[in-house]
Structure formats: structure tokens, C-alpha cells
Amino acid sequence: MMDYYNFHIEKSTKFLNSAKLLIAEGDDGASAISRAYYAMYTITEAVLFTKDINTKSHSGLLSQFNLYFIKSGIFNIEIGEWLHQAFVNRQAGDYNSYVFIEISEAQIIVDNAEKFIEILKQYLQQNKFI
């Protein structure tokens, strides 16, 4: 049985790979952003768990990550902005049927998601959670 942290890393990686495939296929950028956001969300859950934090909502996850990992200086502010940007764009793409997101805009978020996942994965490795 895979442990909690590795499970989340694997799931996050699968979401990111899905986002990359959607970009490669030229799909609507909203779909790629949705997968990229969930890749970030999933690994953020694992990082929050290192401090025994479980959230019940997306906004809760964002606020707890910001409080315990951005404001405390564990990660720089840019990391928090990447997560927030992905969240806002995912909301717009998923819940507003009149929003069309260009592939070029989605590519930026997917690229940021990839860096985000690597940074959070490094945190888990350096702190011996994986």
C-alpha cells in the first residue's frame, strides 16, 4: 500500500500529465487548467498534512497554505500566486460557460504547475516525508 505522501505525488503527477496532453491536443485551455489546478491542489494537500492540516474546501486549502507556508516564508510568495492564479482560472473555466481560455494562457499555468509540484515535492523530500 502506497503511503499518503507518495499517493498524492503520484496523483498530482497524473493530473499534470493530463494537463500536458490536453495542451498537446490543442484542447480548450480551460480543461488543461482544470487538470493543472488539481495537480497543484493534490500535492498541496500532502504538504498541508505535514502540519496535520486537513481542509474541507478549495478556499480553505488556499488560505491554510498561504498562512502556514507562504506567510511563514517556507515558500516564496510567487508559489502562492501560482496556486491562486490556477484556482481563479479553473473556477472561470469550469463554471462560466462563456469563458474561453487560450492554449497559450493555459500553457503558462501548466508550466507553473510543473514547477510548483517540483518545489513542493522537494520540500517533502528535504523534510523526510518521502
Accessible surface in RSA format (square Angstrom, percent):
REM  Atomic radii and reference values for relative SASA: ProtOr
REM  Chains: A
REM  Algorithm: Lee & Richards
REM  Probe-radius: 1.40
REM  Slices: 20
REM RES _ NUM      All-atoms   Total-Side   Main-Chain    Non-polar    All polar
REM                ABS   REL    ABS   REL    ABS   REL    ABS   REL    ABS   REL
RES MET A   1   242.48 125.6 152.19 100.7  90.29 215.0 130.48 110.9 112.00 148.4
RES MET A   2    86.47  44.8  62.21  41.2  24.26  57.8  69.70  59.3  16.77  22.2
RES ASP A   3    71.63  50.2  59.37  59.1  12.26  29.0  46.39 109.2  25.25  25.2
RES TYR A   4    77.17  36.0  64.30  36.6  12.87  33.5  61.95  46.6  15.22  18.8
RES TYR A   5    30.30  14.1  30.30  17.2   0.00   0.0  22.49  16.9   7.81   9.6
RES ASN A   6    57.07  39.4  55.01  53.2   2.06   5.0  11.12  26.8  45.96  44.4
RES PHE A   7    99.60  49.8  99.38  61.6   0.22   0.6  99.38  60.3   0.22   0.6
RES HIS A   8    16.89   9.2  16.89  11.7   0.00   0.0   7.91   8.1   8.98  10.5
RES ILE A   9    15.23   8.7  15.23  11.3   0.00   0.0  15.23  11.0   0.00   0.0
RES GLU A  10    74.05  42.5  69.48  52.6   4.57  10.9  29.23  56.5  44.83  36.6
RES LYS A  11    85.56  41.7  83.34  51.1   2.22   5.3  34.41  31.0  51.15  54.5
RES SER A  12     0.00   0.0   0.00   0.0   0.00   0.0   0.00   0.0   0.00   0.0
RES THR A  13    56.51  40.2  56.21  57.0   0.30   0.7  45.61  61.3  10.90  16.5
RES LYS A  14   125.12  61.0 121.73  74.7   3.39   8.1  77.84  70.1  47.28  50.4
RES PHE A  15    38.97  19.5  38.95  24.1   0.02   0.1  38.97  23.6   0.00   0.0
RES LEU A  16    10.92   6.1  10.92   7.8   0.00   0.0  10.92   7.7   0.00   0.0
RES ASN A  17    70.62  48.7  69.36  67.0   1.26   3.0  22.06  53.1  48.56  46.9
RES SER A  18    41.43  35.0  39.14  52.2   2.28   5.3  10.71  22.8  30.72  43.0
RES ALA A  19     0.00   0.0   0.00   0.0   0.00   0.0   0.00   0.0   0.00   0.0
RES LYS A  20    78.82  38.5  73.10  44.9   5.72  13.6  48.21  43.4  30.61  32.6
RES LEU A  21   118.07  65.8 117.57  84.1   0.49   1.2 118.02  82.9   0.05   0.1
RES LEU A  22    44.31  24.7  44.14  31.6   0.17   0.4  44.31  31.1   0.00   0.0
RES ILE A  23    23.79  13.5  17.61  13.1   6.17  14.9  17.61  12.7   6.17  16.7
RES ALA A  24    84.78  78.0  43.29  66.8  41.49  94.4  54.13  76.2  30.65  81.2
RES GLU A  25   142.59  81.9 111.03  84.0  31.56  75.1  37.40  72.3 105.19  85.9
RES GLY A  26    50.62  62.4   0.00   N/A  50.62  62.4  23.72  65.1  26.90  60.2
RES ASP A  27    52.17  36.5  41.27  41.1  10.90  25.8  12.75  30.0  39.42  39.3
RES ASP A  28    53.40  37.4  43.32  43.1  10.09  23.9  23.40  55.1  30.00  29.9
RES GLY A  29     0.00   0.0   0.00   N/A   0.00   0.0   0.00   0.0   0.00   0.0
RES ALA A  30     7.97   7.3   6.73  10.4   1.24   2.8   7.38  10.4   0.59   1.6
RES SER A  31    44.08  37.2  36.10  48.2   7.98  18.4  16.55  35.2  27.53  38.6
RES ALA A  32     0.43   0.4   0.43   0.7   0.00   0.0   0.43   0.6   0.00   0.0
RES ILE A  33     0.10   0.1   0.10   0.1   0.00   0.0   0.10   0.1   0.00   0.0
RES SER A  34    12.93  10.9  12.93  17.3   0.00   0.0   6.09  13.0   6.84   9.6
RES ARG A  35    72.04  30.2  72.04  36.7   0.00   0.0  17.89  24.5  54.14  32.8
RES ALA A  36     0.00   0.0   0.00   0.0   0.00   0.0   0.00   0.0   0.00   0.0
RES TYR A  37     0.00   0.0   0.00   0.0   0.00   0.0   0.00   0.0   0.00   0.0
RES TYR A  38    51.21  23.9  51.21  29.1   0.00   0.0  32.72  24.6  18.49  22.8
RES ALA A  39     0.00   0.0   0.00   0.0   0.00   0.0   0.00   0.0   0.00   0.0
RES MET A  40     0.52   0.3   0.52   0.3   0.00   0.0   0.36   0.3   0.16   0.2
RES TYR A  41    30.71  14.3  30.71  17.5   0.00   0.0  14.98  11.3  15.73  19.4
RES THR A  42     4.66   3.3   4.66   4.7   0.00   0.0   0.57   0.8   4.09   6.2
RES ILE A  43     0.00   0.0   0.00   0.0   0.00   0.0   0.00   0.0   0.00   0.0
RES THR A  44     0.00   0.0   0.00   0.0   0.00   0.0   0.00   0.0   0.00   0.0
RES GLU A  45    53.24  30.6  49.83  37.7   3.41   8.1  10.14  19.6  43.10  35.2
RES ALA A  46     0.00   0.0   0.00   0.0   0.00   0.0   0.00   0.0   0.00   0.0
RES VAL A  47     0.00   0.0   0.00   0.0   0.00   0.0   0.00   0.0   0.00   0.0
RES LEU A  48     1.63   0.9   1.63   1.2   0.00   0.0   1.63   1.1   0.00   0.0
RES PHE A  49    64.67  32.4  62.49  38.7   2.19   5.7  62.49  37.9   2.19   6.3
RES THR A  50    24.11  17.1   0.95   1.0  23.16  55.2   1.72   2.3  22.39  33.8
RES LYS A  51    84.94  41.4  62.02  38.1  22.92  54.6  29.73  26.8  55.21  58.8
RES ASP A  52   124.84  87.4 100.69 100.2  24.15  57.1  29.44  69.3  95.41  95.1
RES ILE A  53    24.25  13.8  19.21  14.3   5.04  12.2  22.32  16.1   1.93   5.2
RES ASN A  54   113.44  78.2  82.51  79.7  30.93  74.5  35.05  84.4  78.39  75.8
RES THR A  55    35.30  25.1   6.42   6.5  28.87  68.8   8.23  11.1  27.07  40.9
RES LYS A  56   208.74 101.8 165.94 101.8  42.80 101.9 120.41 108.4  88.33  94.1
RES SER A  57    50.12  42.4  43.44  58.0   6.68  15.4  40.00  85.2  10.13  14.2
RES HIS A  58    50.46  27.6  48.81  33.9   1.64   4.2  29.92  30.8  20.54  23.9
RES SER A  59    73.99  62.5  67.58  90.2   6.42  14.8  44.49  94.7  29.50  41.3
RES GLY A  60    19.64  24.2   0.00   N/A  19.64  24.2  19.60  53.8   0.04   0.1
RES LEU A  61     0.21   0.1   0.21   0.1   0.00   0.0   0.21   0.1   0.00   0.0
RES LEU A  62    23.81  13.3  19.88  14.2   3.93   9.9  20.39  14.3   3.42   9.2
RES SER A  63    59.90  50.6  50.68  67.6   9.22  21.2  47.01 100.1  12.89  18.1
RES GLN A  64    51.34  28.7  51.34  37.5   0.00   0.0   7.91  16.8  43.43  32.9
RES PHE A  65     1.78   0.9   1.78   1.1   0.00   0.0   1.78   1.1   0.00   0.0
RES ASN A  66    57.81  39.9  57.81  55.9   0.00   0.0  13.92  33.5  43.90  42.4
RES LEU A  67    90.49  50.4  84.23  60.3   6.26  15.7  84.49  59.3   6.00  16.1
RES TYR A  68    88.01  41.1  85.51  48.6   2.51   6.5  44.29  33.3  43.73  53.9
RES PHE A  69     0.00   0.0   0.00   0.0   0.00   0.0   0.00   0.0   0.00   0.0
RES ILE A  70    15.66   8.9   7.62   5.7   8.04  19.4   7.62   5.5   8.04  21.8
RES LYS A  71   153.06  74.7 115.48  70.9  37.59  89.5  70.18  63.2  82.88  88.3
RES SER A  72    71.07  60.1  28.94  38.6  42.14  97.1  42.17  89.8  28.91  40.5
RES GLY A  73    58.24  71.8   0.00   N/A  58.24  71.8  30.05  82.5  28.18  63.1
RES ILE A  74    69.88  39.8  40.13  29.9  29.75  71.7  47.23  34.0  22.66  61.5
RES PHE A  75    14.50   7.3   9.52   5.9   4.97  12.9  13.77   8.4   0.72   2.1
RES ASN A  76    93.11  64.2  78.67  76.0  14.45  34.8  42.19 101.5  50.92  49.2
RES ILE A  77   119.14  67.8 115.09  85.7   4.05   9.8 115.09  82.9   4.05  11.0
RES GLU A  78    84.24  48.4  84.19  63.7   0.05   0.1  20.20  39.1  64.04  52.3
RES ILE A  79     4.93   2.8   4.93   3.7   0.00   0.0   4.93   3.5   0.00   0.0
RES GLY A  80    15.06  18.6   0.00   N/A  15.06  18.6  10.29  28.2   4.77  10.7
RES GLU A  81    97.22  55.8  92.00  69.6   5.22  12.4  40.86  79.0  56.36  46.0
RES TRP A  82    26.36  10.6  24.50  11.9   1.86   4.4  17.68   9.4   8.68  14.1
RES LEU A  83     2.61   1.5   2.61   1.9   0.00   0.0   2.61   1.8   0.00   0.0
RES HIS A  84    98.08  53.6  98.08  68.2   0.00   0.0  69.49  71.6  28.59  33.3
RES GLN A  85    70.17  39.2  66.03  48.3   4.14   9.9  23.44  49.9  46.73  35.4
RES ALA A  86     0.04   0.0   0.04   0.1   0.00   0.0   0.04   0.1   0.00   0.0
RES PHE A  87    31.36  15.7  31.36  19.4   0.00   0.0  31.36  19.0   0.00   0.0
RES VAL A  88    72.09  47.4  69.57  63.0   2.52   6.1  70.92  61.6   1.17   3.2
RES ASN A  89    23.34  16.1  22.72  22.0   0.61   1.5   0.47   1.1  22.86  22.1
RES ARG A  90     6.06   2.5   5.72   2.9   0.34   0.8   0.34   0.5   5.72   3.5
RES GLN A  91    68.52  38.3  66.69  48.7   1.83   4.4  13.71  29.2  54.81  41.6
RES ALA A  92    36.11  33.2  27.90  43.0   8.22  18.7  35.58  50.1   0.53   1.4
RES GLY A  93    18.50  22.8   0.00   N/A  18.50  22.8   0.19   0.5  18.31  41.0
RES ASP A  94    65.76  46.1  32.84  32.7  32.92  77.8  14.51  34.1  51.25  51.1
RES TYR A  95   161.04  75.2 125.73  71.5  35.31  91.9  94.46  71.0  66.58  82.1
RES ASN A  96    67.24  46.4  62.38  60.3   4.86  11.7  15.58  37.5  51.66  49.9
RES SER A  97   108.90  92.0  65.84  87.9  43.07  99.2  58.88 125.4  50.02  70.1
RES TYR A  98   205.24  95.8 173.67  98.8  31.57  82.2 130.64  98.2  74.60  92.0
RES VAL A  99    47.91  31.5  32.29  29.2  15.62  37.6  35.85  31.1  12.07  32.7
RES PHE A 100   135.12  67.6 109.30  67.7  25.82  67.2 109.33  66.3  25.79  73.8
RES ILE A 101     6.08   3.5   5.60   4.2   0.48   1.2   6.08   4.4   0.00   0.0
RES GLU A 102   101.20  58.1 100.82  76.3   0.38   0.9  36.40  70.4  64.81  52.9
RES ILE A 103    50.84  28.9  49.43  36.8   1.41   3.4  49.43  35.6   1.41   3.8
RES SER A 104    80.24  67.8  69.62  92.9  10.61  24.5  53.67 114.3  26.57  37.2
RES GLU A 105    71.43  41.0  68.98  52.2   2.44   5.8  25.86  50.0  45.57  37.2
RES ALA A 106     0.00   0.0   0.00   0.0   0.00   0.0   0.00   0.0   0.00   0.0
RES GLN A 107    62.08  34.7  62.08  45.4   0.00   0.0  30.15  64.2  31.92  24.2
RES ILE A 108    97.93  55.7  96.39  71.8   1.54   3.7  97.84  70.5   0.08   0.2
RES ILE A 109     2.54   1.4   2.32   1.7   0.22   0.5   2.50   1.8   0.05   0.1
RES VAL A 110     1.52   1.0   1.52   1.4   0.00   0.0   1.52   1.3   0.00   0.0
RES ASP A 111    60.66  42.5  59.11  58.8   1.55   3.7  18.42  43.4  42.24  42.1
RES ASN A 112    15.25  10.5  15.25  14.7   0.00   0.0   1.60   3.9  13.64  13.2
RES ALA A 113     0.00   0.0   0.00   0.0   0.00   0.0   0.00   0.0   0.00   0.0
RES GLU A 114    73.05  41.9  71.63  54.2   1.42   3.4  22.62  43.8  50.43  41.2
RES LYS A 115   100.95  49.2  96.98  59.5   3.97   9.4  62.22  56.0  38.73  41.3
RES PHE A 116     0.00   0.0   0.00   0.0   0.00   0.0   0.00   0.0   0.00   0.0
RES ILE A 117    10.63   6.1  10.63   7.9   0.00   0.0  10.63   7.7   0.00   0.0
RES GLU A 118    81.17  46.6  80.94  61.2   0.22   0.5  35.90  69.4  45.27  37.0
RES ILE A 119    56.32  32.0  54.76  40.8   1.56   3.8  54.76  39.4   1.56   4.2
RES LEU A 120     0.00   0.0   0.00   0.0   0.00   0.0   0.00   0.0   0.00   0.0
RES LYS A 121    64.79  31.6  64.79  39.8   0.00   0.0  15.10  13.6  49.69  52.9
RES GLN A 122    77.10  43.1  76.77  56.1   0.32   0.8  14.99  31.9  62.11  47.1
RES TYR A 123    28.12  13.1  26.24  14.9   1.88   4.9  17.10  12.9  11.01  13.6
RES LEU A 124     0.00   0.0   0.00   0.0   0.00   0.0   0.00   0.0   0.00   0.0
RES GLN A 125    82.88  46.3  73.91  54.0   8.97  21.4  22.24  47.3  60.64  46.0
RES GLN A 126   135.81  75.9 108.54  79.3  27.27  64.9  44.17  94.0  91.63  69.5
RES ASN A 127    67.72  46.7  49.75  48.1  17.97  43.3   8.36  20.1  59.35  57.4
RES LYS A 128   176.57  86.1 149.10  91.5  27.46  65.4 104.05  93.7  72.52  77.2
RES PHE A 129    67.73  33.9  51.92  32.2  15.81  41.1  55.08  33.4  12.65  36.2
RES ILE A 130    61.62  35.1   9.78   7.3  51.84 124.9  43.29  31.2  18.33  49.7
END  Absolute sums over single chains surface
CHAIN  1 A     7050.7       5864.4       1186.3       3889.8       3160.9
END  Absolute sums over all chains
TOTAL          7050.7       5864.4       1186.3       3889.8       3160.9
